[in-house]
Amino acid sequence: MAVPKKKHSKARTRRRRKINGKIGAPTLMTSPESGELVLRHRVDLTSGFYRGKRVVDTDEL
């Protein structure tokens, strides 16, 4: 089993974690029905459409 020869400093460890642990901005797309920005793979709540089909009745909301 491999054993490190020297201890890594806190700065080096934290730098590595910072680079690899970044959270990116969510991917948005324009809804063809309403024209608003919507998260991908989510129902557009203004129009009630998902993948070209009406899924949610917007009159109830």
N, C-alpha and C positions, 0 to 999 in steps of 0.2 A: 504494500500500500504506500502511495506517495505521501511524504510528509514535507511541509514547507520548511526551508532552512531558516528563514527569518519571518518575523511578524510583519504583516502589512500595516501601514499607518492608518489612522482613522480617516485622514484626508483622502488617501488612495482608495480605501473601501467605499467611502461616501461618494467619491467622484464616479466610481464604477456603477454604483447603484443609481445615481442620478441620471447617467447616460442611458442605462438600460431600462429604467423604470418610468420613463416619460409617458405621459398620457396625451395622446393626440386629440385634436379637435374632432368632434363627431362629423361624419360624412352626411352632408345635406344634399337633397335633390329637389328639383322644381316639380311640383305636382302638375300633371297635365290638365287636370280638371279645374283646380282653383288658381294655379300659377304661383302658389306660395311655397316657401322652403319647408320641407318636411324631412324628418329623420328617415333613413332608408329602412325598409322592412317594417314600417309602421303605418297604421291607418291615418289618412288625412282627415282630421276631425272637422275641418271646415266644410268639406264636401262629402265626407263619409265613404270615399272610394279607397280601395286597395287593389292594386294590380288590374285596374280597369273595370272592376266590379264594385257595385254599391254593397257595402258591408254593414254600415251603421246608418240608421235613419237619423239625419241631422235635425229633424223637427222635434225629436224627443229631447235633444240636448238643449 
